[in-house]
């Protein structure tokens, strides 16, 4: 299953179950974690390691991405969308 298909399934299930979601772009993640949107993957991984006080970089790189997304999303204002009937 492609990433876009998984994303669609997760958004659909969240809506169906009334679970609010937030979407964060790669640019927003880099801005919030590193302070600018043009940070490299290496810079994001380094900052994630520092913020989580990790001794080693998480492997695989997807783990670093997930932690960076969680950090970025947690610092964003959240307003649940109004439900469309």
C-alpha positions in Angstrom: 0.0 0.0 0.0 1.4 3.4 -1.0 1.9 6.1 1.6 -0.8 8.3 0.1 -3.3 5.4 0.4 -2.4 4.8 4.1 -2.7 8.6 4.7 -6.2 8.5 3.2 -7.3 5.5 5.2 -6.0 7.1 8.5 -7.8 10.4 7.7 -11.0 8.6 6.9 -10.9 6.5 10.0 -10.1 9.5 12.1 -13.1 11.4 10.7 -15.3 8.3 11.1 -14.3 7.9 14.8 -14.4 11.6 15.6 -10.7 11.8 16.1 -9.3 15.2 15.3 -6.3 15.3 13.0 -3.7 17.9 12.0 -1.6 17.9 8.9 1.9 19.2 8.9 4.0 19.9 5.8 7.7 19.0 5.6 8.4 22.8 5.4 6.5 23.3 8.7 8.3 20.4 10.4 11.7 21.8 9.4 10.7 25.4 10.5 9.4 24.3 13.9 12.2 21.8 14.7 15.2 23.7 13.2 14.0 27.2 12.9 14.0 27.4 9.1 12.3 25.4 6.4 15.4 24.5 4.4 17.0 22.3 7.0 18.6 19.1 5.8 17.5 15.7 7.1 20.8 15.6 9.0 20.0 18.9 10.7 16.5 17.7 11.6 17.9 14.4 13.0 20.5 16.2 15.0 18.0 18.6 16.5 15.5 15.7 17.3 18.4 13.9 19.1 19.2 16.9 21.1 15.6 17.7 22.0 14.9 14.1 23.1 18.3 13.7 24.7 19.1 10.7 22.6 22.6 9.1 22.7 22.2 7.7 19.1 20.3 8.7 16.1 17.1 6.6 15.8 17.1 3.9 13.1 15.5 3.7 10.6 15.3 7.4 9.6 11.5 7.1 9.6 11.6 7.1 13.4 13.4 10.5 13.3 10.8 11.8 10.9 8.0 10.6 13.1 9.5 12.3 16.2 10.1 15.5 14.2 6.5 15.5 13.0 5.2 15.0 16.6 7.3 17.9 17.8 6.1 20.2 15.1 2.5 19.2 15.4 2.6 19.6 19.2 3.7 23.2 18.9 0.9 24.2 16.4 -2.4 25.7 17.4 -5.2 23.2 16.9 -8.7 24.0 15.9 -10.8 21.0 15.0 -12.6 21.5 11.7 -16.4 21.8 11.7 -18.1 18.7 10.7 -19.8 18.7 7.3 -23.2 17.0 7.5 
